[in-house]
Amino acid sequence: MTKVLITGMSGLIGGLLRERLEKAGGYELSALNRSEVTGVECFRADIADFDAVRAACEGKDVVVHLAAYLGSDDFEGQLRGNIIGTYNVLEGARLADVKRVVFASSGNAIRGFELVEPYRSIAAGEYDKVPEDIPMITHEMIRPQGIYGAAKVFGEALGRYYSDYFDLSVLCVRIGRVTKDNGLGAERDRSIYLSHDDVAQILHLCVDAPDSLRYDVFLATSNNKWTYRDLEHPRAVLGYEPKDSADNLPLGG
């Protein structure tokens, strides 16, 4: 049994990953969460509490770090939730001899490209202005939007450090737009939509990736016609094959 700790399991994506891993079998799941999560071992704590995070990591093989603070430009919230919290997870995992941390980064790490063409027109839904060949934004590129996006870039960089100097496998997923109803909330979602099944798939693939994969960053969307985020890299490295698409989904449903 692979022992997997999921931070933020009570959230939308945490619940989707839990469901997928339970269905697959072969995993002993636990949660680090501020609210109670029933049916699994649950450590009730804030991600900014290092001692609690360290204790939750003990005996685990993989930590999937999904807990995050989402307020885009609230520095104090970002500092506590996404900078201190991510450090606590990586340092706690190192001290507990965890093999891998899967870090939920964000498309906001590169969303700043939507300030320039052709990505501005794609985000605005002005598809008649978009050239036939769109230069893909790759995992090697950075242009954050908001303090939130910058904090996620920090998490990726900190993961690189922990991988290089402490032999901790760290895989970062720049997650696209995942909605509660699994639909589109705005026209921009046609390019960045990530379905429930597809987000659970790519996180599952990261959990199961070979031990030899020490560090990497993956962009994650569904198979959308208007995506500008490269999916060839996660396909080649992880075998990620998105099953869904935003193309035929109505706005608001």
KEDREN-984029 format. One record per residue (C-alpha): residue in one letter; x, y, z. Coordinates in steps of 0.5 Angstrom, whole numbers, padded with zeros to 4 digits, always signed. Example, Ala and Ser with C-alpha at 12.3 -4.5 7.8 and 13.67 -1.06 7.14 Angstrom:
BEGIN
A+0025-0009+0016
S+0027-0002+0014
This chain:
BEGIN
M+0000+0000+0000
T+0003+0007-0002
K+0001+0012+0004
V-0001+0018+0001
L-0002+0025+0005
I-0007+0030+0002
T-0007+0037+0004
G-0013+0040+0003
M-0017+0034+0002
S-0024+0037+0004
G-0023+0042-0003
L-0026+0040-0009
I-0019+0037-0012
G-0018+0034-0006
G-0024+0030-0006
L-0023+0028-0013
L-0017+0026-0012
R-0019+0022-0006
E-0025+0019-0010
R-0020+0016-0016
L-0015+0013-0011
E-0020+0010-0007
K-0023+0007-0013
A-0016+0005-0016
G-0014+0001-0010
G-0007+0000-0007
Y-0007+0007-0003
E-0007+0008+0004
L-0010+0015+0005
S-0010+0021+0010
A-0011+0028+0010
L-0008+0034+0013
N-0014+0039+0013
R-0017+0045+0018
S-0024+0041+0018
E-0025+0034+0019
V-0025+0029+0014
T-0029+0023+0015
G-0027+0016+0013
V-0019+0017+0013
E-0014+0019+0018
C-0015+0026+0019
F-0010+0031+0022
R-0014+0037+0024
A-0009+0043+0023
D-0007+0049+0019
I-0002+0049+0014
A+0002+0054+0017
D+0003+0050+0023
F+0010+0047+0022
D+0010+0042+0028
A+0003+0039+0026
V+0005+0039+0018
R+0011+0035+0020
A+0007+0030+0024
A+0003+0029+0019
C+0008+0027+0014
E+0011+0022+0018
G+0011+0015+0015
K+0008+0017+0009
D+0011+0016+0002
V+0008+0021-0002
V+0005+0028+0000
V+0000+0031-0005
H+0000+0039-0003
L-0007+0042-0005
A-0008+0046+0001
A-0008+0054-0002
Y-0010+0061+0000
L-0013+0063-0007
G-0014+0071-0005
S-0010+0074-0011
D-0007+0080-0008
D-0007+0079-0001
F+0000+0079+0001
E-0001+0077+0008
G-0006+0071+0006
Q-0001+0069+0001
L+0005+0069+0006
R+0002+0064+0011
G-0002+0060+0006
N+0002+0059+0000
I+0009+0061+0002
I+0010+0059+0009
G+0005+0053+0008
T+0009+0050+0002
Y+0016+0051+0006
N+0013+0047+0012
V+0010+0041+0007
L+0017+0041+0004
E+0021+0041+0010
G+0016+0037+0014
A+0017+0032+0008
R+0024+0032+0008
L+0025+0031+0015
A+0020+0025+0015
D+0024+0022+0009
V+0018+0022+0005
K+0019+0020-0002
R+0015+0025-0007
V+0011+0031-0006
V+0006+0033-0011
F+0005+0041-0011
A-0001+0044-0014
S+0002+0050-0017
S-0003+0054-0022
G-0004+0057-0029
N-0003+0063-0026
A+0004+0062-0026
I+0004+0064-0033
R-0003+0067-0034
G+0001+0074-0035
F+0002+0072-0042
E-0005+0073-0043
L-0003+0081-0043
V+0000+0080-0050
E-0002+0077-0057
P-0005+0072-0059
Y-0006+0070-0052
R-0010+0076-0050
S-0015+0075-0056
I-0016+0067-0054
A-0017+0069-0047
A-0022+0074-0049
G-0026+0069-0054
E-0024+0074-0060
Y-0022+0067-0064
D-0022+0071-0071
K-0016+0075-0069
V-0012+0068-0067
P-0007+0066-0072
E-0007+0059-0074
D-0001+0057-0071
I-0001+0059-0063
P+0006+0059-0060
M+0005+0054-0054
I+0007+0057-0047
T+0011+0051-0044
H+0013+0049-0037
E+0020+0052-0038
M+0016+0059-0038
I+0014+0064-0032
R+0010+0070-0032
P+0006+0070-0026
Q-0001+0074-0025
G-0002+0077-0018
I+0002+0075-0012
Y-0002+0068-0012
G+0002+0067-0018
A+0008+0069-0016
A+0007+0065-0010
K+0006+0059-0014
V+0013+0060-0018
F+0016+0061-0011
G+0013+0054-0009
E+0016+0051-0016
A+0023+0054-0014
L+0023+0052-0007
G+0021+0045-0010
R+0027+0045-0015
Y+0032+0047-0009
Y+0029+0041-0005
S+0030+0036-0010
D+0037+0038-0012
Y+0040+0038-0005
F+0035+0034-0001
D+0034+0028-0006
L+0026+0029-0005
S+0022+0028-0012
V+0018+0034-0013
L+0013+0034-0019
C+0009+0041-0020
V+0002+0041-0023
R+0000+0048-0026
I-0007+0047-0025
G-0012+0050-0030
R-0019+0052-0029
V-0023+0047-0025
T-0030+0048-0023
K-0035+0045-0018
D-0040+0044-0023
N-0035+0041-0028
G-0037+0046-0033
L-0035+0053-0036
G-0036+0060-0032
A-0033+0064-0037
E-0031+0065-0044
R-0024+0065-0042
D-0025+0058-0039
R-0025+0055-0046
S-0018+0055-0047
I-0016+0053-0039
Y-0021+0048-0037
L-0019+0042-0034
S-0025+0037-0032
H-0026+0033-0026
D-0023+0027-0029
D-0017+0030-0032
V-0015+0034-0026
A-0015+0027-0022
Q-0012+0023-0028
I-0006+0028-0028
L-0005+0028-0020
H-0005+0020-0020
L+0000+0020-0025
C+0005+0024-0021
V+0003+0020-0015
D+0005+0014-0019
A+0011+0017-0023
P+0017+0013-0023
D+0022+0014-0017
S+0027+0016-0022
L+0023+0023-0024
R+0026+0027-0019
Y+0023+0034-0021
D+0019+0037-0026
V+0013+0042-0028
F+0007+0040-0032
L+0002+0045-0035
A-0005+0041-0034
T-0012+0043-0038
S-0017+0038-0042
N-0016+0037-0049
N-0019+0044-0051
K-0018+0047-0058
W-0016+0054-0056
T-0011+0052-0050
Y-0005+0055-0051
R-0001+0051-0045
D+0003+0046-0048
L+0001+0039-0046
E+0006+0035-0050
H+0011+0035-0044
P+0006+0032-0039
R+0004+0027-0045
A+0011+0025-0046
V+0013+0024-0039
L+0007+0022-0035
G+0003+0019-0040
Y-0003+0024-0039
E-0008+0024-0044
P-0014+0028-0043
K-0021+0025-0044
D-0025+0031-0044
S-0026+0038-0047
A-0029+0045-0047
D-0030+0045-0054
N-0038+0043-0054
L-0039+0046-0047
P-0044+0052-0046
L-0042+0058-0042
G-0045+0057-0035
G-0047+0050-0035
